[in-house]
Amino acid sequence: MGDVLLLAPMIATLKQHYPQSKLSLLVQPYTAPLYAQHPLVDTLLLDWKKQGKISSIFDFFNYVKFIKNQQFDVAILPHTFDFYVALTWAAGIKMRIGDGNKPLLRPFLTHPVPVHYRNLSLHETQHNLSLLKPLGITEPNETFQFAPATEAEKITLNHLLITNGWKNDQPLVALHPSTGGSNRAWGITKYAQLAHKIQTQTPYRVVLTGAGEKDSQIANEVQAACPSALINLAGKTDIPLLKTLTQHLEAFISTDTGPMHLAALYQVPIVCLSPTKFVKPLCWGPFNTVNRVVRNTSTCPLACNPWVCKESFCTEAIGVDSVFEHFKAVLTQSPLSSTQQLHEWFKVSTQVGLFVPNPGDLAQATAFADFLKAAGIRVSISTQKPWQWRKLIQWITQNDIGIVHTFGYSVPFFGLIRALAAPNMYVPPVLVTEPWSPLITQDQWLETYLDAFRKQGK
């Protein structure tokens, strides 16, 4: 769901530059309602593969014939999966744009564009927009719109809310307590405590959202653990109703989920709970709206593998009171510039590691660390020697070091150290060697670090 929603800026930009074009989306059946009645989408095509209709080579060529009959001039392939590259190639679409970093698929693309998905200086939406360069598009549409609710949907939602205990004059805040992918759920008890705090200390009513049996069970447990009655709509809204509900919200609180990205597209203020070191707000943060990302990995001593980790260091470190304060702040927060937003996401996405093998430089490095920390930049110092590569790898992976700042010291075999650290990190660290200068501000250092990600990503 999130991947499809993050195509919205690309769609808006395409239509801005080619207003007379016919734009079709090939989507899964369950995500199709996200773009139903969207003013910029002309046709929704349901993917045969996701519907289970491709079970033989004959089915594939029937699908090719179907795509060919659409008479597409251009195919844009975000993420560039092999099946869809083969499909568009076999259909003879003249212009096929996709990720040029996939060497086996590159020959089947007419316009391969290198997309560096782990370049932390770029958001997922910006990676998608980079695929438009072969069409002569380099500037995104910053004022894109998303599909508004119909009057019938508004009436249906209003009835559903009233049936579940809502009064017309109560402003709504949504909690989406379930999660997916590589993040971790915050916990039933904490969501219940937060919901009760919101309802007893602010004028807002809390509505629980979710889809499917698993989400409904989690929402029911939150409701049961909360001393005050919540509006529990988990399992009761399809995607059109979820879109309608989202447009009624004053704020949205959850981990990095598809519904969170939907709220961002409708410019609902968001508090994003991002417990793990692995998930990077720089890549997946709430785009297009005011937001606060809440994370505290300082108590976790482990390299992050959220798919197998059973520990709760990262989730327990996020307190209810902290999230509540972020919630109150985001309601009155002014929008940030794109640079300011990037800097804020950097602070919660990764940590700067100061490499100080000479004990005589430790005092200066500590002062520099305090200087960065004053701006909210997370910093860790290592005094290991360059040849102690095992300990350096451990320091890098356990502390989620994205930048290794050496102040001019050489790190022998840094490429090897980086490669060995990579399996335990979303992105292995990049090297920065510039000496500290008191004339450089914290924002300028942030740009230096982001530039290091940009250079590594080229």
C-alpha positions as CSV (number, residue, x, y, z in Angstrom):
1,M,0.0,0.0,0.0
2,G,2.7,2.4,0.9
3,D,4.7,1.9,-2.3
4,V,1.6,2.7,-4.4
5,L,0.8,5.8,-2.4
6,L,4.4,7.1,-2.7
7,L,3.9,7.3,-6.5
8,A,1.5,10.3,-6.0
9,P,4.2,12.9,-6.6
10,M,5.4,11.1,-9.7
11,I,1.8,11.0,-11.1
12,A,1.3,14.7,-10.4
13,T,4.6,15.7,-12.0
14,L,3.8,13.6,-15.1
15,K,0.4,15.2,-15.5
16,Q,1.9,18.7,-14.9
17,H,4.4,18.3,-17.8
18,Y,2.2,16.2,-20.1
19,P,-1.4,17.4,-19.3
20,Q,-2.9,15.8,-22.4
21,S,-1.4,12.4,-21.8
22,K,-3.4,9.3,-20.8
23,L,-2.1,7.9,-17.6
24,S,-2.8,4.3,-16.5
25,L,-1.7,2.5,-13.3
26,L,-1.1,-1.2,-13.1
27,V,-2.0,-2.1,-9.6
28,Q,-3.0,-4.9,-7.3
29,P,-6.8,-5.3,-6.7
30,Y,-6.6,-4.3,-3.1
31,T,-4.7,-1.1,-3.8
32,A,-6.8,0.0,-6.8
33,P,-9.3,1.9,-4.6
34,L,-6.5,4.2,-3.5
35,Y,-6.5,5.9,-7.0
36,A,-10.2,5.3,-7.8
37,Q,-11.7,8.7,-8.9
38,H,-8.3,10.3,-8.7
39,P,-8.4,13.4,-10.9
40,L,-5.0,12.6,-12.5
41,V,-5.4,8.9,-13.2
42,D,-7.2,8.0,-16.4
43,T,-7.3,4.2,-16.1
44,L,-6.7,1.6,-13.4
45,L,-5.5,-1.8,-14.7
46,L,-5.7,-4.8,-12.3
47,D,-2.5,-6.8,-12.4
48,W,-3.1,-10.3,-13.7
49,K,-0.1,-11.7,-11.9
50,K,-1.3,-10.5,-8.5
51,Q,-4.7,-11.9,-9.3
52,G,-3.2,-15.4,-9.8
53,K,-4.0,-15.5,-13.5
54,I,-0.5,-16.2,-14.7
55,S,0.1,-20.0,-14.3
56,S,1.6,-20.9,-17.6
57,I,3.6,-19.4,-20.5
58,F,0.3,-19.2,-22.5
59,D,-1.2,-17.0,-19.7
60,F,1.9,-14.8,-19.9
61,F,1.5,-14.2,-23.6
62,N,-2.2,-13.5,-23.2
63,Y,-1.2,-10.9,-20.7
64,V,1.4,-9.5,-23.2
65,K,-1.4,-9.2,-25.8
66,F,-3.6,-7.4,-23.3
67,I,-0.9,-4.9,-22.5
68,K,0.0,-4.5,-26.2
69,N,-3.6,-3.7,-27.0
70,Q,-3.5,-0.7,-24.6
71,Q,-1.1,1.0,-27.1
72,F,1.2,2.5,-24.4
73,D,4.0,4.7,-25.6
74,V,5.9,4.7,-22.3
75,A,6.2,2.3,-19.5
76,I,7.7,3.5,-16.2
77,L,8.8,0.7,-13.9
78,P,9.4,1.7,-10.3
79,H,11.5,-0.9,-8.5
80,T,11.9,-2.6,-11.9
81,F,10.9,-6.2,-11.1
82,D,11.9,-8.8,-13.7
83,F,8.4,-10.0,-14.5
84,Y,7.2,-6.5,-15.5
85,V,10.3,-5.7,-17.4
86,A,9.7,-8.9,-19.5
87,L,6.0,-8.0,-19.9
88,T,6.6,-4.5,-21.2
89,W,9.5,-5.7,-23.4
90,A,7.4,-8.5,-24.9
91,A,4.5,-6.0,-25.5
92,G,6.8,-3.9,-27.6
93,I,6.3,-0.6,-25.6
94,K,8.7,1.8,-27.3
95,M,10.0,3.6,-24.2
96,R,10.7,1.5,-21.1
97,I,12.1,3.3,-18.2
98,G,13.5,1.5,-15.1
99,D,16.3,1.1,-12.6
100,G,19.6,0.8,-14.6
101,N,21.4,-0.6,-11.5
102,K,20.0,-4.1,-12.3
103,P,22.5,-5.4,-14.8
104,L,20.5,-8.4,-16.0
105,L,17.4,-6.3,-16.7
106,R,19.2,-3.3,-18.1
107,P,19.3,-4.6,-21.7
108,F,15.6,-4.9,-21.8
109,L,15.1,-1.2,-20.8
110,T,15.3,1.5,-23.5
111,H,16.1,4.2,-20.9
112,P,17.8,2.7,-17.8
113,V,18.2,5.2,-15.0
114,P,20.5,4.4,-12.1
115,V,18.4,4.5,-8.9
116,H,20.3,4.3,-5.7
117,Y,17.5,3.3,-3.3
118,R,19.9,3.3,-0.3
119,N,21.2,6.8,-0.9
120,L,20.0,8.3,2.4
121,S,19.9,11.8,1.1
122,L,16.8,11.0,-1.0
123,H,13.3,10.0,0.0
124,E,11.5,7.2,-1.8
125,T,9.3,9.7,-3.6
126,Q,12.5,11.3,-5.0
127,H,13.8,8.0,-6.2
128,N,10.5,7.5,-8.1
129,L,10.8,11.0,-9.6
130,S,14.3,10.3,-10.9
131,L,12.7,7.9,-13.3
132,L,11.1,10.8,-15.2
133,K,14.5,12.2,-16.3
134,P,14.3,10.5,-19.8
135,L,11.0,12.4,-20.3
136,G,12.8,15.7,-19.8
137,I,11.4,16.2,-16.3
138,T,13.7,17.2,-13.5
139,E,11.5,19.4,-11.3
140,P,8.8,17.8,-9.2
141,N,5.3,19.1,-8.7
142,E,5.2,20.3,-5.2
143,T,1.5,21.0,-5.1
144,F,0.1,17.6,-6.0
145,Q,-3.4,16.6,-5.0
146,F,-5.0,13.4,-3.9
147,A,-8.5,12.1,-4.5
148,P,-11.2,13.9,-2.4
149,A,-14.0,11.9,-0.8
150,T,-17.4,11.8,-2.5
151,E,-20.6,13.0,-0.7
152,A,-21.8,9.4,-0.5
153,E,-18.6,8.3,1.2
154,K,-18.9,11.2,3.7
155,I,-22.4,10.2,4.6
156,T,-21.4,6.6,5.1
157,L,-18.5,7.5,7.2
158,N,-20.6,9.9,9.3
159,H,-23.1,7.1,10.0
160,L,-20.3,4.6,10.9
161,L,-18.7,7.1,13.3
162,I,-21.9,7.9,15.1
163,T,-22.8,4.2,15.4
164,N,-19.5,3.7,17.1
165,G,-19.9,6.4,19.7
166,W,-18.8,9.7,17.9
167,K,-20.4,13.0,18.4
168,N,-20.4,15.4,15.5
169,D,-18.4,18.1,17.3
170,Q,-15.6,15.9,18.4
171,P,-12.2,16.3,16.5
172,L,-10.6,13.0,15.7
173,V,-7.1,11.6,16.0
174,A,-6.3,8.2,14.6
175,L,-4.1,5.5,16.1
176,H,-3.0,2.7,13.9
177,P,-1.5,0.2,16.3
178,S,-0.5,-2.6,13.9
179,T,2.6,-2.5,11.8
180,G,4.3,-4.4,9.0
181,G,7.5,-4.7,7.0
182,S,10.8,-4.1,8.8
183,N,9.5,-1.9,11.7
184,R,8.4,-3.0,15.2
185,A,5.0,-2.5,16.8
186,W,5.0,-0.1,19.8
187,G,2.8,-2.3,22.0
188,I,-0.8,-2.7,23.1
189,T,-0.4,-1.2,26.6
190,K,1.4,1.9,25.4
191,Y,-1.1,2.6,22.6
192,A,-3.9,2.2,25.2
193,Q,-2.2,4.6,27.7
194,L,-1.6,7.2,24.9
195,A,-5.2,7.0,23.7
196,H,-6.5,7.5,27.3
197,K,-4.1,10.4,27.8
198,I,-5.3,12.1,24.6
199,Q,-9.0,11.6,25.4
200,T,-8.7,12.8,29.0
201,Q,-6.2,15.7,28.6
202,T,-7.2,17.1,25.2
203,P,-10.5,17.7,23.4
204,Y,-9.8,14.9,20.9
205,R,-11.5,11.6,20.4
206,V,-9.3,8.6,19.4
207,V,-10.3,6.4,16.5
208,L,-8.5,3.1,16.0
209,T,-7.8,2.0,12.4
210,G,-6.8,-1.3,10.8
211,A,-7.7,-3.8,8.1
212,G,-8.1,-7.5,8.4
213,E,-8.4,-10.0,11.2
214,K,-5.0,-9.4,12.7
215,D,-5.3,-5.6,12.8
216,S,-8.8,-6.0,14.3
217,Q,-7.5,-8.2,17.0
218,I,-4.8,-5.7,17.9
219,A,-7.2,-2.8,17.9
220,N,-9.6,-4.8,20.2
221,E,-6.8,-5.4,22.6
222,V,-6.0,-1.7,22.7
223,Q,-9.6,-0.9,23.3
224,A,-9.8,-3.5,26.1
225,A,-6.7,-2.1,27.8
226,C,-7.9,1.6,27.6
227,P,-9.9,2.9,30.6
228,S,-11.8,5.3,28.3
229,A,-14.0,4.2,25.4
230,L,-12.4,4.5,21.9
231,I,-14.0,4.6,18.5
232,N,-12.8,1.3,17.1
233,L,-13.1,1.2,13.3
234,A,-10.5,-1.5,12.7
235,G,-11.9,-4.0,10.2
236,K,-14.9,-1.8,9.5
237,T,-13.6,0.5,6.8
238,D,-12.6,-0.4,3.3
239,I,-10.1,1.7,1.5
240,P,-12.6,4.3,0.2
241,L,-13.9,4.8,3.7
242,L,-10.4,4.9,5.1
243,K,-9.5,7.7,2.7
244,T,-12.7,9.6,3.7
245,L,-11.9,9.1,7.4
246,T,-8.3,10.3,6.9
247,Q,-9.5,13.6,5.5
248,H,-11.5,14.2,8.7
249,L,-8.5,13.7,11.0
250,E,-6.6,16.3,13.0
251,A,-3.6,14.0,13.5
252,F,-2.4,10.5,12.8
253,I,-0.2,8.3,15.0
254,S,1.4,5.1,14.0
255,T,4.6,3.4,12.8
256,D,5.7,3.6,9.2
257,T,2.6,2.1,7.5
258,G,0.6,2.5,4.4
259,P,-2.2,4.3,6.2
260,M,0.4,6.7,7.6
261,H,1.5,7.6,4.0
262,L,-2.1,8.0,3.1
263,A,-2.5,10.5,5.9
264,A,0.6,12.3,4.7
265,L,-0.8,12.7,1.2
266,Y,-3.8,14.4,2.7
267,Q,-1.5,16.6,4.7
268,V,-2.7,15.3,8.1
269,P,-0.1,16.1,10.9
270,I,1.7,12.9,11.8
271,V,3.6,11.4,14.7
272,C,5.5,8.5,13.3
273,L,6.9,5.9,15.7
274,S,10.0,4.5,14.2
275,P,11.6,2.2,16.9
276,T,14.2,0.3,14.9
277,K,17.6,1.3,13.7
278,F,16.9,-0.4,10.4
279,V,14.0,1.7,9.1
280,K,15.2,5.2,7.9
281,P,12.9,8.2,8.0
282,L,15.2,9.8,5.5
283,C,13.9,7.3,3.0
284,W,10.4,6.5,4.4
285,G,9.4,9.5,6.5
286,P,5.9,11.2,6.4
287,F,6.3,13.1,3.1
288,N,4.2,16.2,2.3
289,T,3.0,17.1,5.8
290,V,4.2,18.4,9.2
291,N,5.5,15.5,11.2
292,R,7.5,14.3,14.2
293,V,9.4,11.1,14.0
294,V,9.9,9.5,17.5
295,R,12.8,7.1,18.0
296,N,15.2,6.2,20.8
297,T,17.8,3.5,20.0
298,S,20.3,4.6,22.7
299,T,19.4,1.7,25.0
300,C,19.8,-1.0,22.3
301,P,23.2,-2.7,22.2
302,L,22.5,-4.9,19.2
303,A,23.0,-4.8,15.5
304,C,19.5,-4.4,14.1
305,N,17.6,-7.2,12.3
306,P,13.9,-6.4,12.9
307,W,12.7,-9.6,11.2
308,V,14.3,-11.9,13.8
309,C,14.9,-9.7,16.9
310,K,12.8,-10.6,19.9
311,E,14.2,-8.0,22.2
312,S,12.2,-4.9,23.1
313,F,14.9,-2.3,23.7
314,C,13.8,0.0,20.9
315,T,10.1,-0.2,21.6
316,E,10.4,0.2,25.4
317,A,12.6,3.2,25.0
318,I,9.8,5.2,23.4
319,G,7.7,6.5,26.3
320,V,4.0,7.4,26.3
321,D,4.7,10.9,27.7
322,S,7.2,11.6,25.0
323,V,4.8,10.6,22.2
324,F,2.1,12.7,23.8
325,E,4.3,15.7,23.9
326,H,5.2,15.2,20.2
327,F,1.5,14.8,19.4
328,K,0.7,18.2,21.1
329,A,3.6,19.8,19.3
330,V,2.7,18.6,15.8
331,L,-0.7,20.1,16.0
332,T,0.7,23.6,16.0
333,Q,4.0,23.0,14.1
334,S,4.6,25.1,11.0
335,P,5.7,23.3,7.9
336,L,9.4,22.9,7.4
337,S,11.4,23.7,4.2
338,S,12.7,20.6,2.3
339,T,16.2,21.2,3.7
340,Q,14.9,21.6,7.3
341,Q,12.9,18.4,6.9
342,L,15.9,16.5,5.6
343,H,18.0,17.7,8.5
344,E,15.4,16.6,11.0
345,W,15.1,13.2,9.5
346,F,18.9,12.8,9.4
347,K,18.9,13.3,13.2
348,V,16.6,10.4,13.8
349,S,17.8,8.2,10.9
350,T,21.4,7.6,11.7
351,Q,24.3,8.4,14.0
352,V,27.6,10.2,13.4
353,G,30.6,8.2,14.6
354,L,33.8,10.1,15.5
355,F,36.9,8.0,15.0
356,V,39.5,9.2,17.4
357,P,42.5,6.7,17.6
358,N,44.8,9.3,19.1
359,P,44.1,9.9,22.9
360,G,45.5,13.4,22.5
361,D,42.5,14.4,20.3
362,L,39.8,13.0,22.5
363,A,39.1,16.3,24.3
364,Q,38.6,18.1,21.0
365,A,36.5,15.3,19.7
366,T,34.3,15.3,22.8
367,A,33.8,19.1,22.4
368,F,32.9,18.6,18.8
369,A,30.4,15.8,19.8
370,D,28.8,18.1,22.3
371,F,28.6,20.8,19.6
372,L,26.7,18.4,17.3
373,K,24.5,17.0,20.1
374,A,23.3,20.6,20.9
375,A,21.6,20.5,17.5
376,G,20.0,17.1,18.1
377,I,22.6,15.2,16.1
378,R,23.3,11.8,17.6
379,V,27.0,11.1,18.1
380,S,29.2,8.2,19.2
381,I,33.0,8.2,19.7
382,S,35.4,5.3,19.1
383,T,38.9,5.3,20.3
384,Q,39.8,2.0,18.7
385,K,43.0,1.7,16.6
386,P,42.7,1.4,12.8
387,W,43.8,-2.2,12.9
388,Q,41.2,-3.2,15.4
389,W,38.7,-3.8,12.6
390,R,36.5,-6.4,14.4
391,K,35.8,-3.9,17.2
392,L,35.3,-1.1,14.6
393,I,32.7,-3.2,12.8
394,Q,31.0,-4.0,16.1
395,W,30.9,-0.2,17.0
396,I,29.5,0.7,13.6
397,T,26.7,-2.0,13.5
398,Q,25.6,-1.8,17.2
399,N,25.5,2.0,17.2
400,D,24.0,2.3,13.7
401,I,26.8,4.6,12.5
402,G,25.9,6.1,9.1
403,I,28.8,8.6,9.0
404,V,32.4,7.7,10.1
405,H,34.1,11.1,10.7
406,T,37.9,10.6,10.9
407,F,39.2,14.3,11.1
408,G,41.9,13.4,8.6
409,Y,42.9,10.0,10.0
410,S,43.1,7.2,7.5
411,V,41.2,4.0,8.1
412,P,43.0,1.2,6.4
413,F,40.7,-1.2,4.5
414,F,37.7,1.0,5.2
415,G,36.0,-0.5,2.1
416,L,36.4,-4.0,3.6
417,I,35.1,-2.8,7.0
418,R,32.1,-1.2,5.3
419,A,31.4,-4.4,3.3
420,L,31.6,-6.6,6.4
421,A,29.2,-4.2,8.3
422,A,26.7,-4.0,5.4
423,P,24.8,-7.3,6.1
424,N,23.7,-6.0,9.5
425,M,22.7,-2.5,8.4
426,Y,20.2,-0.9,6.0
427,V,23.0,1.3,4.7
428,P,26.7,0.8,5.6
429,P,28.6,3.9,6.7
430,V,30.3,6.5,4.5
431,L,33.6,8.2,5.3
432,V,34.0,12.0,6.1
433,T,37.5,13.3,6.7
434,E,37.1,17.0,7.0
435,P,38.7,18.5,10.2
436,W,36.6,20.3,12.7
437,S,36.3,24.1,12.2
438,P,34.4,26.3,14.8
439,L,33.4,28.5,11.8
440,I,31.1,25.7,10.4
441,T,27.6,25.6,11.8
442,Q,25.7,22.4,12.8
443,D,23.5,22.8,9.7
444,Q,26.6,23.1,7.5
445,W,27.9,19.9,9.0
446,L,24.6,18.2,8.3
447,E,24.9,19.2,4.7
448,T,28.5,17.8,4.7
449,Y,27.2,14.5,6.0
450,L,24.3,14.4,3.5
451,D,26.7,15.2,0.7
452,A,28.8,12.2,1.7
453,F,25.6,10.1,1.2
454,R,25.0,11.7,-2.2
455,K,28.5,11.0,-3.4
456,Q,28.4,7.4,-2.2
457,G,25.1,7.0,-4.0
458,K,26.4,8.1,-7.4
